[in-house]
């Protein structure tokens, strides 16, 4: 697949992430020209500085990994991440509120969407598809779209399962064309990445970005 690198967000969100890991991620990003890199909030400022003017988006997470922090905390996290240089925010939505039948997820996401867009940033919403039925996933897509999200993202990588082709197809059938899909969670090889893109994913979040591209090029 041509330009596969521009679908990939090379990701490092493990608890034991070190500066050495971040330095390697930056080197890999420069070499492969990934669409973006997704890093813990602590490392956003360094990554933004080291990537400079390269066309590589700096992505970080908010409310990670369970999403049940307060809206006020997520707003503060988002504002700080943008101040540090983040181009895109991947927020874990309030699954606890959604599962409780509350209207709060849309209210919360609308606040975050407004904040991001006022600062020229994109908002991606992690809905954690492993915990959703098909009908719940459709409802989640509607909430995210109505709230102004730019992307709906499948997974944090901490749930029992990550991105599934059938779920991505369902998301694509429901979401309007201007709302993208980021597939993430358990994507470690070329075949898996390509299948998810063909199913409708616009971005692939993976910690195996270099390995995927190397298997494509053989170098």
VOVO-978737 format. One line per 8 residues: number of its first residue (from 1); their letters; for each residue x, z, y of C-alpha. Coordinates in Angstrom, 3 decimals, padded with zeros to 6 digits. Layout:
BEGIN
NUM	A	X,Z,Y  ...
# end
This chain:
BEGIN
1	XXXXXXXX	000.000,000.000,000.000  001.418,-001.059,003.350  002.020,001.572,006.015  001.166,004.422,003.650  003.418,006.674,005.730  000.918,006.414,008.613  -001.767,007.999,006.467  000.403,010.969,005.522
9	XXXXXXXX	000.579,014.371,007.168  003.593,016.009,005.602  002.649,019.668,005.220  004.351,022.989,004.738  002.047,026.002,004.823  003.495,028.226,002.118  003.938,031.933,002.813  007.701,031.745,002.237
17	XXXXXXXX	008.296,028.930,004.734  011.765,029.303,006.286  013.612,027.604,009.128  015.520,025.620,006.531  012.199,024.302,005.213  011.111,023.360,008.728  014.414,021.640,009.489  014.061,019.584,006.307
25	XXXXXXXX	010.468,018.711,007.190  011.612,017.452,010.592  014.347,015.329,009.002  011.841,013.892,006.519  009.353,013.157,009.295  011.943,011.312,011.344  013.110,009.322,008.336  009.667,008.326,007.071
33	XXXXXXXX	007.721,008.268,010.358  004.779,010.171,008.966  001.509,010.133,010.886  001.940,013.843,011.394  003.441,017.106,010.200  001.338,020.196,009.551  003.170,023.488,010.064  002.369,027.178,010.550
41	XXXXXXXX	001.586,028.156,014.156  004.842,030.115,014.399  006.842,026.883,014.101  004.833,024.581,016.387  007.033,024.985,019.447  010.251,024.208,017.555  008.761,021.231,015.726  007.319,019.766,018.922
49	XXXXXXXX	010.667,020.137,020.682  012.677,018.661,017.809  010.378,015.661,017.317  010.449,014.896,021.026  008.688,011.674,021.987  008.371,010.310,018.455  004.911,009.089,017.458  004.465,011.914,014.963
57	XXXXXXXX	001.579,014.301,015.538  002.253,018.031,015.422  -000.578,019.671,013.511  -001.196,023.355,012.922  -003.863,025.577,011.409  -006.308,028.063,012.898  -008.296,030.717,011.022  -006.135,029.997,008.015
65	XXXXXXXX	-006.714,030.238,005.086  -010.175,031.828,004.783  -011.850,031.065,008.108  -013.605,034.384,008.472  -011.855,035.564,011.615  -013.987,035.820,014.744  -014.664,032.886,017.007  -012.789,034.658,019.792
73	XXXXXXXX	-009.703,034.920,017.600  -009.923,031.232,016.661  -010.284,030.240,020.301  -007.204,032.282,021.207  -005.230,030.824,018.282  -006.230,027.314,019.296  -005.354,027.824,022.935  -001.925,029.226,022.024
81	XXXXXXXX	-001.234,026.428,019.544  -002.034,023.804,022.175  000.125,025.626,024.699  002.991,025.568,022.182  002.633,021.807,021.739  000.155,021.156,018.940  -001.503,017.741,019.084  -004.093,018.462,016.421
89	XXXXXXXX	-005.807,021.623,015.186  -006.954,022.093,011.590  -009.435,024.970,011.714  -010.946,026.651,008.673  -014.636,026.846,009.407  -016.704,029.978,008.860  -017.659,029.466,005.235  -018.929,033.040,005.141
97	XXXXXXXX	-021.425,032.277,007.924  -022.391,028.941,006.369  -023.052,030.488,002.970  -025.143,033.166,004.714  -027.382,030.529,006.251  -026.361,031.321,009.815  -026.235,028.735,012.637  -022.909,030.137,013.820
105	XXXXXXXX	-020.554,027.504,012.293  -021.892,024.770,014.594  -021.683,027.039,017.637  -018.118,028.018,016.797  -016.974,024.469,016.103  -018.561,023.171,019.299  -016.546,025.705,021.299  -013.326,024.699,019.560
113	XXXXXXXX	-014.092,021.003,019.882  -014.638,021.348,023.620  -011.403,023.303,024.016  -009.394,020.735,022.040  -010.869,017.717,023.776  -010.395,019.226,027.227  -006.680,019.467,026.355  -006.437,015.985,024.837
121	XXXXXXXX	-006.148,017.283,021.260  -008.016,016.508,018.052  -010.008,018.974,015.964  -010.124,018.758,012.190  -012.467,021.106,010.316  -011.514,022.394,006.863  -014.771,022.897,004.954  -013.202,023.863,001.585
129	XXXXXXXX	-015.033,021.432,-000.679  -014.225,023.428,-003.836  -016.881,025.942,-002.827  -019.594,023.445,-001.827  -022.277,021.668,-003.797  -022.984,018.054,-002.899  -025.969,019.066,-000.769  -023.886,021.720,000.994
137	XXXXXXXX	-021.117,019.192,001.619  -023.614,016.824,003.239  -024.859,019.653,005.423  -021.268,020.603,006.304  -020.514,017.023,007.360  -023.574,017.004,009.596  -022.580,020.298,011.222  -019.020,019.148,011.889
145	XXXXXXXX	-020.130,015.803,013.271  -022.802,017.324,015.504  -020.296,019.887,016.809  -017.890,017.162,017.945  -015.196,017.386,015.263  -012.789,014.462,015.024  -012.117,014.875,011.303  -013.564,016.753,008.361
153	XXXXXXXX	-010.878,018.032,006.004  -011.425,018.856,002.356  -009.231,021.832,001.586  -006.730,024.482,002.579  -004.821,024.179,-000.685  -005.656,027.790,-001.495  -008.966,027.140,-003.285  -009.233,026.480,-007.043
161	XXXXXXXX	-009.476,022.717,-006.417  -008.445,020.316,-003.691  -009.548,016.842,-002.692  -011.720,014.905,-005.144  -012.494,011.198,-004.912  -016.239,011.669,-005.425  -016.422,014.209,-002.626  -014.464,011.986,-000.254
169	XXXXXXXX	-016.831,009.093,-001.020  -019.802,011.346,-000.340  -018.267,012.504,002.943  -017.592,008.925,004.008  -021.167,007.907,003.220  -022.488,010.701,005.430  -020.103,010.895,008.357  -020.331,008.473,011.282
177	XXXXXXXX	-017.505,005.979,011.558  -015.849,007.789,014.469  -015.350,010.955,012.396  -012.366,010.720,010.088  -011.661,012.373,006.751  -008.505,014.252,005.894  -008.052,014.716,002.165  -005.808,017.597,001.181
185	XXXXXXXX	-005.157,019.989,-001.651  -003.289,019.040,-004.812  -002.230,015.539,-003.718  001.237,015.156,-005.181  001.642,011.565,-006.339  001.239,008.012,-005.135  -001.728,007.189,-007.335  -003.710,010.182,-006.140
193	XXXXXXXX	-003.024,009.426,-002.500  -004.004,005.753,-002.822  -007.216,006.569,-004.709  -008.304,008.984,-002.000  -007.563,006.474,000.745  -009.614,003.857,-001.095  -012.401,006.444,-001.431  -012.502,006.766,002.348
201	XXXXXXXX	-009.779,009.177,003.485  -008.121,008.379,006.816  -005.422,011.018,006.445  -003.664,012.580,003.473  -002.372,016.111,003.808  000.372,016.758,001.281  003.551,018.716,000.741  004.882,015.807,-001.329
209	XXXXXXXX	005.108,013.179,001.411  008.709,012.089,000.794  008.238,011.950,-002.982  005.087,009.843,-002.618  006.845,007.314,-000.400  009.927,007.251,-002.591  007.782,006.396,-005.618  006.297,003.540,-003.563
217	XXX	009.614,002.094,-002.405  011.809,003.168,-005.292  014.407,004.590,-002.893
# end
